[in-house]
Amino acid sequence: MVADSKNILKLLKTVRGQIDGIIKMVEEDKYCINISHQLLASEALINKINKEVLTAHLKSCVNNADSCEERDEKIDEFVSLLGKVMK
């Protein structure tokens, strides 16, 4: 992976901490809206991480493809992934 691995790992560990906190909130029967706020915050951070990973993919993996055919394959993978995200 060409994305900044240190930053990606830091952000993923932050999300893990958020999820642990959400689990605790559920176990303690906290207010639903507060739980939902935390879920949305976690989701936003995961989206940010994914954007960084995909940006690195486009800038590196796609740009550095050895052939037009390989580049097209990588672009097709990216478009397929976007189709899953946009459902």
mmCIF file as gemmi writes it, N, C-alpha and C atoms, coordinates in Angstrom:
data_model
loop_
_atom_site.group_PDB
_atom_site.id
_atom_site.type_symbol
_atom_site.label_atom_id
_atom_site.label_alt_id
_atom_site.label_comp_id
_atom_site.label_asym_id
_atom_site.label_entity_id
_atom_site.label_seq_id
_atom_site.pdbx_PDB_ins_code
_atom_site.Cartn_x
_atom_site.Cartn_y
_atom_site.Cartn_z
_atom_site.occupancy
_atom_site.B_iso_or_equiv
_atom_site.pdbx_formal_charge
_atom_site.auth_seq_id
_atom_site.auth_asym_id
_atom_site.pdbx_PDB_model_num
ATOM 1 N N . MET Axp A 1 ? 0.861 -1.183 0 1 0 ? 1 A 1
ATOM 2 C CA . MET Axp A 1 ? 0 0 0 1 0 ? 1 A 1
ATOM 3 C C . MET Axp A 1 ? 0.893 1.228 0 1 0 ? 1 A 1
ATOM 4 N N . VAL Axp A 2 ? 0.529 2.186 -0.824 1 0 ? 2 A 1
ATOM 5 C CA . VAL Axp A 2 ? 1.335 3.39 -0.948 1 0 ? 2 A 1
ATOM 6 C C . VAL Axp A 2 ? 0.821 4.547 -0.108 1 0 ? 2 A 1
ATOM 7 N N . ALA Axp A 3 ? -0.35 4.403 0.451 1 0 ? 3 A 1
ATOM 8 C CA . ALA Axp A 3 ? -0.866 5.456 1.33 1 0 ? 3 A 1
ATOM 9 C C . ALA Axp A 3 ? 0.037 5.541 2.555 1 0 ? 3 A 1
ATOM 10 N N . ASP Axp A 4 ? -0.022 6.65 3.245 1 0 ? 4 A 1
ATOM 11 C CA . ASP Axp A 4 ? 0.784 6.851 4.453 1 0 ? 4 A 1
ATOM 12 C C . ASP Axp A 4 ? 0.336 5.85 5.521 1 0 ? 4 A 1
ATOM 13 N N . SER Axp A 5 ? 1.05 4.749 5.599 1 0 ? 5 A 1
ATOM 14 C CA . SER Axp A 5 ? 0.66 3.648 6.49 1 0 ? 5 A 1
ATOM 15 C C . SER Axp A 5 ? 0.57 4.081 7.949 1 0 ? 5 A 1
ATOM 16 N N . LYS Axp A 6 ? 1.51 4.916 8.375 1 0 ? 6 A 1
ATOM 17 C CA . LYS Axp A 6 ? 1.48 5.378 9.778 1 0 ? 6 A 1
ATOM 18 C C . LYS Axp A 6 ? 0.183 6.124 10.071 1 0 ? 6 A 1
ATOM 19 N N . ASN Axp A 7 ? -0.186 7.006 9.172 1 0 ? 7 A 1
ATOM 20 C CA . ASN Axp A 7 ? -1.411 7.786 9.374 1 0 ? 7 A 1
ATOM 21 C C . ASN Axp A 7 ? -2.651 6.892 9.285 1 0 ? 7 A 1
ATOM 22 N N . ILE Axp A 8 ? -2.657 5.982 8.332 1 0 ? 8 A 1
ATOM 23 C CA . ILE Axp A 8 ? -3.792 5.06 8.176 1 0 ? 8 A 1
ATOM 24 C C . ILE Axp A 8 ? -3.956 4.239 9.448 1 0 ? 8 A 1
ATOM 25 N N . LEU Axp A 9 ? -2.856 3.69 9.959 1 0 ? 9 A 1
ATOM 26 C CA . LEU Axp A 9 ? -2.925 2.882 11.184 1 0 ? 9 A 1
ATOM 27 C C . LEU Axp A 9 ? -3.4 3.709 12.377 1 0 ? 9 A 1
ATOM 28 N N . LYS Axp A 10 ? -2.916 4.937 12.472 1 0 ? 10 A 1
ATOM 29 C CA . LYS Axp A 10 ? -3.341 5.825 13.566 1 0 ? 10 A 1
ATOM 30 C C . LYS Axp A 10 ? -4.851 6.059 13.504 1 0 ? 10 A 1
ATOM 31 N N . LEU Axp A 11 ? -5.35 6.336 12.31 1 0 ? 11 A 1
ATOM 32 C CA . LEU Axp A 11 ? -6.781 6.584 12.147 1 0 ? 11 A 1
ATOM 33 C C . LEU Axp A 11 ? -7.604 5.324 12.424 1 0 ? 11 A 1
ATOM 34 N N . LEU Axp A 12 ? -7.109 4.177 11.968 1 0 ? 12 A 1
ATOM 35 C CA . LEU Axp A 12 ? -7.819 2.923 12.223 1 0 ? 12 A 1
ATOM 36 C C . LEU Axp A 12 ? -7.871 2.611 13.722 1 0 ? 12 A 1
ATOM 37 N N . LYS Axp A 13 ? -6.796 2.889 14.421 1 0 ? 13 A 1
ATOM 38 C CA . LYS Axp A 13 ? -6.787 2.663 15.87 1 0 ? 13 A 1
ATOM 39 C C . LYS Axp A 13 ? -7.747 3.62 16.572 1 0 ? 13 A 1
ATOM 40 N N . THR Axp A 14 ? -7.877 4.818 16.033 1 0 ? 14 A 1
ATOM 41 C CA . THR Axp A 14 ? -8.852 5.768 16.58 1 0 ? 14 A 1
ATOM 42 C C . THR Axp A 14 ? -10.263 5.223 16.401 1 0 ? 14 A 1
ATOM 43 N N . VAL Axp A 15 ? -10.549 4.691 15.208 1 0 ? 15 A 1
ATOM 44 C CA . VAL Axp A 15 ? -11.869 4.105 14.956 1 0 ? 15 A 1
ATOM 45 C C . VAL Axp A 15 ? -12.108 2.932 15.901 1 0 ? 15 A 1
ATOM 46 N N . ARG Axp A 16 ? -11.087 2.107 16.096 1 0 ? 16 A 1
ATOM 47 C CA . ARG Axp A 16 ? -11.224 0.976 17.005 1 0 ? 16 A 1
ATOM 48 C C . ARG Axp A 16 ? -11.59 1.47 18.409 1 0 ? 16 A 1
ATOM 49 N N . GLY Axp A 17 ? -10.949 2.541 18.853 1 0 ? 17 A 1
ATOM 50 C CA . GLY Axp A 17 ? -11.287 3.121 20.152 1 0 ? 17 A 1
ATOM 51 C C . GLY Axp A 17 ? -12.716 3.63 20.192 1 0 ? 17 A 1
ATOM 52 N N . GLN Axp A 18 ? -13.143 4.257 19.091 1 0 ? 18 A 1
ATOM 53 C CA . GLN Axp A 18 ? -14.522 4.736 19.022 1 0 ? 18 A 1
ATOM 54 C C . GLN Axp A 18 ? -15.499 3.566 19.101 1 0 ? 18 A 1
ATOM 55 N N . ILE Axp A 19 ? -15.218 2.504 18.382 1 0 ? 19 A 1
ATOM 56 C CA . ILE Axp A 19 ? -16.109 1.33 18.391 1 0 ? 19 A 1
ATOM 57 C C . ILE Axp A 19 ? -16.156 0.71 19.78 1 0 ? 19 A 1
ATOM 58 N N . ASP Axp A 20 ? -15.01 0.613 20.438 1 0 ? 20 A 1
ATOM 59 C CA . ASP Axp A 20 ? -14.998 0.105 21.815 1 0 ? 20 A 1
ATOM 60 C C . ASP Axp A 20 ? -15.879 0.967 22.719 1 0 ? 20 A 1
ATOM 61 N N . GLY Axp A 21 ? -15.808 2.281 22.505 1 0 ? 21 A 1
ATOM 62 C CA . GLY Axp A 21 ? -16.652 3.188 23.28 1 0 ? 21 A 1
ATOM 63 C C . GLY Axp A 21 ? -18.128 2.997 22.984 1 0 ? 21 A 1
ATOM 64 N N . ILE Axp A 22 ? -18.442 2.767 21.728 1 0 ? 22 A 1
ATOM 65 C CA . ILE Axp A 22 ? -19.837 2.541 21.343 1 0 ? 22 A 1
ATOM 66 C C . ILE Axp A 22 ? -20.351 1.24 21.96 1 0 ? 22 A 1
ATOM 67 N N . ILE Axp A 23 ? -19.529 0.213 21.941 1 0 ? 23 A 1
ATOM 68 C CA . ILE Axp A 23 ? -19.924 -1.059 22.563 1 0 ? 23 A 1
ATOM 69 C C . ILE Axp A 23 ? -20.24 -0.837 24.035 1 0 ? 23 A 1
ATOM 70 N N . LYS Axp A 24 ? -19.406 -0.079 24.697 1 0 ? 24 A 1
ATOM 71 C CA . LYS Axp A 24 ? -19.626 0.219 26.12 1 0 ? 24 A 1
ATOM 72 C C . LYS Axp A 24 ? -20.94 0.997 26.304 1 0 ? 24 A 1
ATOM 73 N N . MET Axp A 25 ? -21.191 1.941 25.412 1 0 ? 25 A 1
ATOM 74 C CA . MET Axp A 25 ? -22.435 2.716 25.497 1 0 ? 25 A 1
ATOM 75 C C . MET Axp A 25 ? -23.653 1.796 25.366 1 0 ? 25 A 1
ATOM 76 N N . VAL Axp A 26 ? -23.585 0.852 24.431 1 0 ? 26 A 1
ATOM 77 C CA . VAL Axp A 26 ? -24.697 -0.081 24.229 1 0 ? 26 A 1
ATOM 78 C C . VAL Axp A 26 ? -24.859 -0.958 25.467 1 0 ? 26 A 1
ATOM 79 N N . GLU Axp A 27 ? -23.744 -1.464 25.983 1 0 ? 27 A 1
ATOM 80 C CA . GLU Axp A 27 ? -23.793 -2.316 27.179 1 0 ? 27 A 1
ATOM 81 C C . GLU Axp A 27 ? -24.375 -1.571 28.38 1 0 ? 27 A 1
ATOM 82 N N . GLU Axp A 28 ? -24.116 -0.271 28.443 1 0 ? 28 A 1
ATOM 83 C CA . GLU Axp A 28 ? -24.613 0.542 29.551 1 0 ? 28 A 1
ATOM 84 C C . GLU Axp A 28 ? -25.973 1.154 29.256 1 0 ? 28 A 1
ATOM 85 N N . ASP Axp A 29 ? -26.573 0.76 28.14 1 0 ? 29 A 1
ATOM 86 C CA . ASP Axp A 29 ? -27.914 1.216 27.763 1 0 ? 29 A 1
ATOM 87 C C . ASP Axp A 29 ? -28.008 2.741 27.691 1 0 ? 29 A 1
ATOM 88 N N . LYS Axp A 30 ? -27.023 3.35 27.024 1 0 ? 30 A 1
ATOM 89 C CA . LYS Axp A 30 ? -27.016 4.814 26.866 1 0 ? 30 A 1
ATOM 90 C C . LYS Axp A 30 ? -28.081 5.238 25.856 1 0 ? 30 A 1
ATOM 91 N N . TYR Axp A 31 ? -28.327 6.519 25.829 1 0 ? 31 A 1
ATOM 92 C CA . TYR Axp A 31 ? -29.346 7.123 24.975 1 0 ? 31 A 1
ATOM 93 C C . TYR Axp A 31 ? -29.048 6.849 23.498 1 0 ? 31 A 1
ATOM 94 N N . CYS Axp A 32 ? -30.05 6.394 22.765 1 0 ? 32 A 1
ATOM 95 C CA . CYS Axp A 32 ? -29.901 5.964 21.369 1 0 ? 32 A 1
ATOM 96 C C . CYS Axp A 32 ? -29.277 7.045 20.477 1 0 ? 32 A 1
ATOM 97 N N . ILE Axp A 33 ? -29.704 8.262 20.631 1 0 ? 33 A 1
ATOM 98 C CA . ILE Axp A 33 ? -29.196 9.342 19.786 1 0 ? 33 A 1
ATOM 99 C C . ILE Axp A 33 ? -27.711 9.563 20.036 1 0 ? 33 A 1
ATOM 100 N N . ASN Axp A 34 ? -27.271 9.446 21.282 1 0 ? 34 A 1
ATOM 101 C CA . ASN Axp A 34 ? -25.847 9.586 21.581 1 0 ? 34 A 1
ATOM 102 C C . ASN Axp A 34 ? -25.042 8.462 20.924 1 0 ? 34 A 1
ATOM 103 N N . ILE Axp A 35 ? -25.588 7.26 20.947 1 0 ? 35 A 1
ATOM 104 C CA . ILE Axp A 35 ? -24.933 6.127 20.281 1 0 ? 35 A 1
ATOM 105 C C . ILE Axp A 35 ? -24.865 6.403 18.785 1 0 ? 35 A 1
ATOM 106 N N . SER Axp A 36 ? -25.948 6.869 18.218 1 0 ? 36 A 1
ATOM 107 C CA . SER Axp A 36 ? -25.981 7.155 16.788 1 0 ? 36 A 1
ATOM 108 C C . SER Axp A 36 ? -24.962 8.224 16.407 1 0 ? 36 A 1
ATOM 109 N N . HIS Axp A 37 ? -24.809 9.252 17.225 1 0 ? 37 A 1
ATOM 110 C CA . HIS Axp A 37 ? -23.791 10.288 16.969 1 0 ? 37 A 1
ATOM 111 C C . HIS Axp A 37 ? -22.401 9.66 16.891 1 0 ? 37 A 1
ATOM 112 N N . GLN Axp A 38 ? -22.111 8.768 17.801 1 0 ? 38 A 1
ATOM 113 C CA . GLN Axp A 38 ? -20.8 8.118 17.812 1 0 ? 38 A 1
ATOM 114 C C . GLN Axp A 38 ? -20.625 7.198 16.604 1 0 ? 38 A 1
ATOM 115 N N . LEU Axp A 39 ? -21.693 6.517 16.215 1 0 ? 39 A 1
ATOM 116 C CA . LEU Axp A 39 ? -21.636 5.679 15.013 1 0 ? 39 A 1
ATOM 117 C C . LEU Axp A 39 ? -21.354 6.528 13.775 1 0 ? 39 A 1
ATOM 118 N N . LEU Axp A 40 ? -22.009 7.673 13.674 1 0 ? 40 A 1
ATOM 119 C CA . LEU Axp A 40 ? -21.787 8.56 12.534 1 0 ? 40 A 1
ATOM 120 C C . LEU Axp A 40 ? -20.358 9.091 12.516 1 0 ? 40 A 1
ATOM 121 N N . ALA Axp A 41 ? -19.817 9.402 13.684 1 0 ? 41 A 1
ATOM 122 C CA . ALA Axp A 41 ? -18.433 9.878 13.767 1 0 ? 41 A 1
ATOM 123 C C . ALA Axp A 41 ? -17.472 8.786 13.302 1 0 ? 41 A 1
ATOM 124 N N . SER Axp A 42 ? -17.728 7.556 13.715 1 0 ? 42 A 1
ATOM 125 C CA . SER Axp A 42 ? -16.879 6.433 13.3 1 0 ? 42 A 1
ATOM 126 C C . SER Axp A 42 ? -16.979 6.214 11.798 1 0 ? 42 A 1
ATOM 127 N N . GLU Axp A 43 ? -18.192 6.284 11.293 1 0 ? 43 A 1
ATOM 128 C CA . GLU Axp A 43 ? -18.408 6.106 9.858 1 0 ? 43 A 1
ATOM 129 C C . GLU Axp A 43 ? -17.678 7.186 9.06 1 0 ? 43 A 1
ATOM 130 N N . ALA Axp A 44 ? -17.731 8.429 9.528 1 0 ? 44 A 1
ATOM 131 C CA . ALA Axp A 44 ? -17.052 9.53 8.842 1 0 ? 44 A 1
ATOM 132 C C . ALA Axp A 44 ? -15.541 9.302 8.814 1 0 ? 44 A 1
ATOM 133 N N . LEU Axp A 45 ? -14.993 8.814 9.913 1 0 ? 45 A 1
ATOM 134 C CA . LEU Axp A 45 ? -13.563 8.564 9.966 1 0 ? 45 A 1
ATOM 135 C C . LEU Axp A 45 ? -13.177 7.415 9.042 1 0 ? 45 A 1
ATOM 136 N N . ILE Axp A 46 ? -13.981 6.374 9.004 1 0 ? 46 A 1
ATOM 137 C CA . ILE Axp A 46 ? -13.717 5.257 8.083 1 0 ? 46 A 1
ATOM 138 C C . ILE Axp A 46 ? -13.768 5.75 6.636 1 0 ? 46 A 1
ATOM 139 N N . ASN Axp A 47 ? -14.716 6.611 6.324 1 0 ? 47 A 1
ATOM 140 C CA . ASN Axp A 47 ? -14.8 7.174 4.966 1 0 ? 47 A 1
ATOM 141 C C . ASN Axp A 47 ? -13.549 7.991 4.633 1 0 ? 47 A 1
ATOM 142 N N . LYS Axp A 48 ? -13.053 8.742 5.615 1 0 ? 48 A 1
ATOM 143 C CA . LYS Axp A 48 ? -11.834 9.533 5.421 1 0 ? 48 A 1
ATOM 144 C C . LYS Axp A 48 ? -10.649 8.61 5.14 1 0 ? 48 A 1
ATOM 145 N N . ILE Axp A 49 ? -10.534 7.534 5.899 1 0 ? 49 A 1
ATOM 146 C CA . ILE Axp A 49 ? -9.449 6.575 5.705 1 0 ? 49 A 1
ATOM 147 C C . ILE Axp A 49 ? -9.543 5.961 4.311 1 0 ? 49 A 1
ATOM 148 N N . ASN Axp A 50 ? -10.736 5.559 3.926 1 0 ? 50 A 1
ATOM 149 C CA . ASN Axp A 50 ? -10.924 4.946 2.611 1 0 ? 50 A 1
ATOM 150 C C . ASN Axp A 50 ? -10.565 5.92 1.496 1 0 ? 50 A 1
ATOM 151 N N . LYS Axp A 51 ? -10.912 7.179 1.666 1 0 ? 51 A 1
ATOM 152 C CA . LYS Axp A 51 ? -10.571 8.19 0.661 1 0 ? 51 A 1
ATOM 153 C C . LYS Axp A 51 ? -9.056 8.283 0.503 1 0 ? 51 A 1
ATOM 154 N N . GLU Axp A 52 ? -8.318 8.256 1.607 1 0 ? 52 A 1
ATOM 155 C CA . GLU Axp A 52 ? -6.86 8.308 1.533 1 0 ? 52 A 1
ATOM 156 C C . GLU Axp A 52 ? -6.291 7.089 0.816 1 0 ? 52 A 1
ATOM 157 N N . VAL Axp A 53 ? -6.823 5.915 1.134 1 0 ? 53 A 1
ATOM 158 C CA . VAL Axp A 53 ? -6.346 4.681 0.507 1 0 ? 53 A 1
ATOM 159 C C . VAL Axp A 53 ? -6.637 4.699 -0.995 1 0 ? 53 A 1
ATOM 160 N N . LEU Axp A 54 ? -7.84 5.104 -1.363 1 0 ? 54 A 1
ATOM 161 C CA . LEU Axp A 54 ? -8.21 5.122 -2.782 1 0 ? 54 A 1
ATOM 162 C C . LEU Axp A 54 ? -7.455 6.201 -3.553 1 0 ? 54 A 1
ATOM 163 N N . THR Axp A 55 ? -7.207 7.323 -2.926 1 0 ? 55 A 1
ATOM 164 C CA . THR Axp A 55 ? -6.414 8.379 -3.563 1 0 ? 55 A 1
ATOM 165 C C . THR Axp A 55 ? -5.003 7.873 -3.845 1 0 ? 55 A 1
ATOM 166 N N . ALA Axp A 56 ? -4.426 7.196 -2.864 1 0 ? 56 A 1
ATOM 167 C CA . ALA Axp A 56 ? -3.088 6.627 -3.057 1 0 ? 56 A 1
ATOM 168 C C . ALA Axp A 56 ? -3.108 5.589 -4.178 1 0 ? 56 A 1
ATOM 169 N N . HIS Axp A 57 ? -4.181 4.815 -4.247 1 0 ? 57 A 1
ATOM 170 C CA . HIS Axp A 57 ? -4.311 3.808 -5.31 1 0 ? 57 A 1
ATOM 171 C C . HIS Axp A 57 ? -4.299 4.48 -6.681 1 0 ? 57 A 1
ATOM 172 N N . LEU Axp A 58 ? -5.073 5.53 -6.828 1 0 ? 58 A 1
ATOM 173 C CA . LEU Axp A 58 ? -5.131 6.222 -8.117 1 0 ? 58 A 1
ATOM 174 C C . LEU Axp A 58 ? -3.798 6.863 -8.462 1 0 ? 58 A 1
ATOM 175 N N . LYS Axp A 59 ? -3.183 7.517 -7.483 1 0 ? 59 A 1
ATOM 176 C CA . LYS Axp A 59 ? -1.934 8.233 -7.748 1 0 ? 59 A 1
ATOM 177 C C . LYS Axp A 59 ? -0.764 7.295 -7.982 1 0 ? 59 A 1
ATOM 178 N N . SER Axp A 60 ? -0.811 6.119 -7.401 1 0 ? 60 A 1
ATOM 179 C CA . SER Axp A 60 ? 0.328 5.224 -7.516 1 0 ? 60 A 1
ATOM 180 C C . SER Axp A 60 ? 0.022 4.012 -8.392 1 0 ? 60 A 1
ATOM 181 N N . CYS Axp A 61 ? -0.86 3.176 -7.934 1 0 ? 61 A 1
ATOM 182 C CA . CYS Axp A 61 ? -1.114 1.909 -8.635 1 0 ? 61 A 1
ATOM 183 C C . CYS Axp A 61 ? -1.608 2.121 -10.06 1 0 ? 61 A 1
ATOM 184 N N . VAL Axp A 62 ? -2.523 3.053 -10.239 1 0 ? 62 A 1
ATOM 185 C CA . VAL Axp A 62 ? -3.063 3.295 -11.586 1 0 ? 62 A 1
ATOM 186 C C . VAL Axp A 62 ? -2.026 4.03 -12.434 1 0 ? 62 A 1
ATOM 187 N N . ASN Axp A 63 ? -1.43 5.087 -11.887 1 0 ? 63 A 1
ATOM 188 C CA . ASN Axp A 63 ? -0.444 5.856 -12.655 1 0 ? 63 A 1
ATOM 189 C C . ASN Axp A 63 ? 0.783 5.039 -13.023 1 0 ? 63 A 1
ATOM 190 N N . ASN Axp A 64 ? 1.161 4.099 -12.173 1 0 ? 64 A 1
ATOM 191 C CA . ASN Axp A 64 ? 2.377 3.332 -12.407 1 0 ? 64 A 1
ATOM 192 C C . ASN Axp A 64 ? 2.133 1.981 -13.077 1 0 ? 64 A 1
ATOM 193 N N . ALA Axp A 65 ? 0.963 1.786 -13.609 1 0 ? 65 A 1
ATOM 194 C CA . ALA Axp A 65 ? 0.67 0.526 -14.309 1 0 ? 65 A 1
ATOM 195 C C . ALA Axp A 65 ? 1.645 0.359 -15.469 1 0 ? 65 A 1
ATOM 196 N N . ASP Axp A 66 ? 2.055 -0.886 -15.695 1 0 ? 66 A 1
ATOM 197 C CA . ASP Axp A 66 ? 3.061 -1.171 -16.72 1 0 ? 66 A 1
ATOM 198 C C . ASP Axp A 66 ? 2.514 -1.119 -18.143 1 0 ? 66 A 1
ATOM 199 N N . SER Axp A 67 ? 1.207 -1.248 -18.27 1 0 ? 67 A 1
ATOM 200 C CA . SER Axp A 67 ? 0.621 -1.237 -19.614 1 0 ? 67 A 1
ATOM 201 C C . SER Axp A 67 ? -0.759 -0.59 -19.556 1 0 ? 67 A 1
ATOM 202 N N . CYS Axp A 68 ? -1.255 -0.24 -20.719 1 0 ? 68 A 1
ATOM 203 C CA . CYS Axp A 68 ? -2.614 0.314 -20.802 1 0 ? 68 A 1
ATOM 204 C C . CYS Axp A 68 ? -3.631 -0.705 -20.309 1 0 ? 68 A 1
ATOM 205 N N . GLU Axp A 69 ? -3.386 -1.972 -20.618 1 0 ? 69 A 1
ATOM 206 C CA . GLU Axp A 69 ? -4.292 -3.04 -20.191 1 0 ? 69 A 1
ATOM 207 C C . GLU Axp A 69 ? -4.333 -3.145 -18.659 1 0 ? 69 A 1
ATOM 208 N N . GLU Axp A 70 ? -3.164 -3.093 -18.031 1 0 ? 70 A 1
ATOM 209 C CA . GLU Axp A 70 ? -3.104 -3.15 -16.566 1 0 ? 70 A 1
ATOM 210 C C . GLU Axp A 70 ? -3.768 -1.922 -15.949 1 0 ? 70 A 1
ATOM 211 N N . ARG Axp A 71 ? -3.522 -0.747 -16.542 1 0 ? 71 A 1
ATOM 212 C CA . ARG Axp A 71 ? -4.15 0.478 -16.046 1 0 ? 71 A 1
ATOM 213 C C . ARG Axp A 71 ? -5.668 0.374 -16.14 1 0 ? 71 A 1
ATOM 214 N N . ASP Axp A 72 ? -6.161 -0.132 -17.267 1 0 ? 72 A 1
ATOM 215 C CA . ASP Axp A 72 ? -7.605 -0.291 -17.444 1 0 ? 72 A 1
ATOM 216 C C . ASP Axp A 72 ? -8.196 -1.252 -16.42 1 0 ? 72 A 1
ATOM 217 N N . GLU Axp A 73 ? -7.473 -2.332 -16.116 1 0 ? 73 A 1
ATOM 218 C CA . GLU Axp A 73 ? -7.926 -3.279 -15.094 1 0 ? 73 A 1
ATOM 219 C C . GLU Axp A 73 ? -8.048 -2.59 -13.741 1 0 ? 73 A 1
ATOM 220 N N . LYS Axp A 74 ? -7.049 -1.776 -13.396 1 0 ? 74 A 1
ATOM 221 C CA . LYS Axp A 74 ? -7.063 -1.095 -12.107 1 0 ? 74 A 1
ATOM 222 C C . LYS Axp A 74 ? -8.187 -0.059 -12.045 1 0 ? 74 A 1
ATOM 223 N N . ILE Axp A 75 ? -8.425 0.597 -13.147 1 0 ? 75 A 1
ATOM 224 C CA . ILE Axp A 75 ? -9.531 1.558 -13.207 1 0 ? 75 A 1
ATOM 225 C C . ILE Axp A 75 ? -10.865 0.825 -13.071 1 0 ? 75 A 1
ATOM 226 N N . ASP Axp A 76 ? -10.99 -0.311 -13.733 1 0 ? 76 A 1
ATOM 227 C CA . ASP Axp A 76 ? -12.216 -1.107 -13.63 1 0 ? 76 A 1
ATOM 228 C C . ASP Axp A 76 ? -12.457 -1.567 -12.189 1 0 ? 76 A 1
ATOM 229 N N . GLU Axp A 77 ? -11.391 -1.978 -11.495 1 0 ? 77 A 1
ATOM 230 C CA . GLU Axp A 77 ? -11.514 -2.365 -10.074 1 0 ? 77 A 1
ATOM 231 C C . GLU Axp A 77 ? -12.043 -1.195 -9.25 1 0 ? 77 A 1
ATOM 232 N N . PHE Axp A 78 ? -11.487 -0.012 -9.518 1 0 ? 78 A 1
ATOM 233 C CA . PHE Axp A 78 ? -11.885 1.189 -8.795 1 0 ? 78 A 1
ATOM 234 C C . PHE Axp A 78 ? -13.354 1.513 -9.047 1 0 ? 78 A 1
ATOM 235 N N . VAL Axp A 79 ? -13.759 1.471 -10.3 1 0 ? 79 A 1
ATOM 236 C CA . VAL Axp A 79 ? -15.146 1.767 -10.663 1 0 ? 79 A 1
ATOM 237 C C . VAL Axp A 79 ? -16.087 0.737 -10.043 1 0 ? 79 A 1
ATOM 238 N N . SER Axp A 80 ? -15.685 -0.517 -10.038 1 0 ? 80 A 1
ATOM 239 C CA . SER Axp A 80 ? -16.493 -1.571 -9.414 1 0 ? 80 A 1
ATOM 240 C C . SER Axp A 80 ? -16.673 -1.314 -7.925 1 0 ? 80 A 1
ATOM 241 N N . LEU Axp A 81 ? -15.598 -0.917 -7.281 1 0 ? 81 A 1
ATOM 242 C CA . LEU Axp A 81 ? -15.664 -0.593 -5.855 1 0 ? 81 A 1
ATOM 243 C C . LEU Axp A 81 ? -16.606 0.59 -5.611 1 0 ? 81 A 1
ATOM 244 N N . LEU Axp A 82 ? -16.52 1.599 -6.445 1 0 ? 82 A 1
ATOM 245 C CA . LEU Axp A 82 ? -17.425 2.754 -6.306 1 0 ? 82 A 1
ATOM 246 C C . LEU Axp A 82 ? -18.871 2.327 -6.45 1 0 ? 82 A 1
ATOM 247 N N . GLY Axp A 83 ? -19.131 1.376 -7.34 1 0 ? 83 A 1
ATOM 248 C CA . GLY Axp A 83 ? -20.493 0.874 -7.512 1 0 ? 83 A 1
ATOM 249 C C . GLY Axp A 83 ? -21.02 0.25 -6.23 1 0 ? 83 A 1
ATOM 250 N N . LYS Axp A 84 ? -20.167 -0.439 -5.495 1 0 ? 84 A 1
ATOM 251 C CA . LYS Axp A 84 ? -20.574 -1.047 -4.226 1 0 ? 84 A 1
ATOM 252 C C . LYS Axp A 84 ? -20.843 0.011 -3.169 1 0 ? 84 A 1
ATOM 253 N N . VAL Axp A 85 ? -20.046 1.066 -3.186 1 0 ? 85 A 1
ATOM 254 C CA . VAL Axp A 85 ? -20.18 2.145 -2.197 1 0 ? 85 A 1
ATOM 255 C C . VAL Axp A 85 ? -21.431 2.969 -2.438 1 0 ? 85 A 1
ATOM 256 N N . MET Axp A 86 ? -21.801 3.144 -3.686 1 0 ? 86 A 1
ATOM 257 C CA . MET Axp A 86 ? -22.9 4.033 -4.04 1 0 ? 86 A 1
ATOM 258 C C . MET Axp A 86 ? -24.262 3.368 -4.018 1 0 ? 86 A 1
ATOM 259 N N . LYS Axp A 87 ? -24.346 2.122 -3.591 1 0 ? 87 A 1
ATOM 260 C CA . LYS Axp A 87 ? -25.647 1.435 -3.541 1 0 ? 87 A 1
ATOM 261 C C . LYS Axp A 87 ? -26.532 2.032 -2.5 1 0 ? 87 A 1
